Amino acid sequence: MAKRLRSLGIVLSVIGLIFVIAGGVAYTKVQDGYGSLQAFSEAQNVTLSYNDAGELVDRGTTEGAEAIMTLLTDDWGYPVVQSDLDSNDPLVNTASEYMFQMATVGYHVLHGTQTVVLLEDAEYEGEVIAAGTYDVPVEGRYWTAFNRTHPLDGPARGQAWSGTVHGLFAELGVGTVTHSVLQLGLALAGILAGIGLTVILTGLGLVWAGKEEKAPKMQNPVATPEEQKELEPVG
């Protein structure tokens, strides 16, 4: 039985070591990913703005940043990690920062006004819209909320939600997902290492439990017949 325990302990220790190695490899790959994302962020040099008190600002005001944060957390339901927003490191290189930057773009599009120029009169559902220049408010409308067949709404949609805006959304979204995946990878590396160490300790415990104990030496050994005869008094 003791031998079996030792064998099982050795096997578990080897398996645990494999888990620890796998965790180390995963951790290394995650760090490589973080390094690449950091280099990409530095190359773009996109930063968030903070005031002297370390508060987020947009176009110079904290109210603007608060409105953007409301869009991000309330309307979009994104769980912002406040520790990601660091005034000492304004570079956009964390998931929350990427999402805040995306919300900044979205907020200004949603609350902007587009100038549409009609070179000639246009008719829509029996209404004649005279040629001229019109300011079309976006009024919180996303791409699909515009009436693309309307002489004013159609052009305003393309101007507000331009290819540049869609490209920024896509790029920032990729950054957000990449950072989130790296965080999951880091968590996975920690789980693998934790499982490995637990299994190793369990295996070593079984090896220790399976050690054969040596029989204790007798303090008063029984004398052999020859020794008893020698001890008998002569006479």
N, C-alpha and C positions, 0 to 999 in steps of 0.2 A: 504493500500500500504506500509506504513511504517513497519508494522508487517511482511509483506512478505520479505521486504528487510533485516530485521533483521534475519529472519529465514534462508534466502539464505546465508547471511554473516556467520552465525554460521556453516552451513553445509560446506561452502568453507573453513572455518578455520580448521574444523576437518579433511577435506581431505588434506589440506596443512600440517597439523601436521603428518598425516600418511606418506606423502612423505618425510618429514624431518626425521622421524624415519627410514624409509626405506634407506635413504641416510646414516644415521648413522650406520645402520647394515652393509651396503655395505662397508663403510669405514673401519669398524672393521675387516671384512673378508679380505679386501685387505691388511691391516696391518699385519694380521696373515700370509698371503701369502708372503709378503715381509720378514717377520721374518724367515719363513721356507727357502726361497731362500737364504737369507743371511747365515743361519746356514749351508746349503748345500755347499755354496761357500767357507765358512771358513773351512769346513771339507776337501774339496779338496785342498785348499790352492794354487789355480792357480792364478798367478799374472802377470801383464804386466810389462815390463821393461822401466824405464825412466832414463835419464841422470840427471846431477846436475842442468841443466837448466829447468827441468820439461818436456823435449821433449821425445816422444816415441822413443825407440830404439829397434832394433832386432839384436841379436848377436853382440851387442856393437856399432852399427852404426845407425844414424838417416836415412841414405839412405835406409837401409833394411826395416825400419818401413814405410818409404814413399812408397816403392814399394808395400808393403803389403796393405797399405791404398789405393793405386791406384787400386789394384786388387779388393778390397772390394767395393769401391765407383764407379769405372768406369766399370769394367767387371761384377761385380755382382749387381751393381746399388743399393747398400744399403745406405739409408739416415743416415749417422753417426751423432749422437748428440755429439758435441765436449765437452759439459759440462759433459758427462758421463766418459770421459777420464781424470781422476784426478790423478796427480802424488802423491798427498797426500793420496790417497786411491787406490792403485794399484790392489787390489783384484778384480778378474773378477766376477762382480755381477750385471752388467747392460747389457741391450740388445746390445749396441754398443761394449762393452768390450767382450761379448760373441762372437759377429760376428767378431771382430778383431782377437780374438784368433783362431776362425775357419779359417779365411783367412790366418793366420800365418801358420797353419798346411797345408792348401791347397797350399800356395805359395811355400813352401819348397818341397812339393811333385811334384808340376808342374815343378819346375826348378831343380829337382834332376836327378841323374843318377843311374841306377840299374845294378848290376853285375849279369850276367846270365852265368852259367856254363853248357856247353853241354858235357856230358860224352861220346857221340859218334856222328858221323856225322849224320846230319839231312837233309832231302830234302824238299824243298818247291817250288812248281810250277816250277819244272825242275831245280832249283838251289840247289846245294849241299852246305850246311853250315858245315864246318869242326868242329870237336870237339874242345873245348877250352873254354877260358874265354872271355866274351864280356862285354863291358860297353855300356848299352843301355840308351840313354838320353830320358827322359820323354817328353821334348819339349812342355810343356804346354798342354799335352793330359790328358783328364779325362778318367774315366773307360771305357766308351763306344767308345772312339776314338782309342783304341788299336785293333790290329788284333789278336784275341785270338788263331787263328790257326797257327800263325807264330811261329817257334821254338824259336825265341828270344823275340818277342813282347808278346806272351802269358804269359811266366813266368815273364817278366818285369811288366806286368800289375798287376799280383797278388802281386808282391813284393812292387810296388809303392803304389797301392791302396789296402792296406792290410785290414784285418778285424779290426785292431787297428785304422787305419785312418778312416774307415767308422764308427766305434763306437764313435770316438771323434767327428766326424761331427754330428752324431745323438744326442749325449749328449749335445754338445754346441748349436745345433739347438733347442733342448727342452728348454734349459735355455733362449735362445733368445725369443722364443714364450711365455714362462711363464712370463718373465719380461714385454713383450709387452701387454699381457693380463691383468696383474696387473695394468699397466698404464691405460688401457681402463677402468678397474674396478674403479680406482680412479677417472677418469673423469666422469664415470657414477654416482658415489656417489656424486660428486660435482653438477652434473646436477639435480639429484633428490632433493638434499638439496635446490638448487636455486629455482627450481619449487615450492617446498613446502613453502619456505619463501614468494615467490611472491603470491601464493594462499592465504596464511594466511593474508598477508597485505591487499589483495583485500577483503577478508572476513571481516576483522576488519573495513575496510573502509565502507563496506555496512552496517555493524551493526551501525556504527557511523551515516551514512547518514539516517538510518531508525529510529533514535531516535525521539520520539514525543516531540515537543517543547511545553513548558507550555505557556498558553495565558498570555500576559503581563498584569500587574495590571494597572487599570485605575487611572490616576493621579487625575482627577476631576470627581468623580462619580456623577451621577445625583441623586438629592435628591428625596426621595419618597414623595407622597402627604402629608403624616402625618408630615414628616420633614419640608416640605415647609410651612405647616400651622403653625407649631411652630415658624418658622422664620419670619412669617408675623408680622408687628408691631401691638401692641394692641391699640385700640382706635377707 
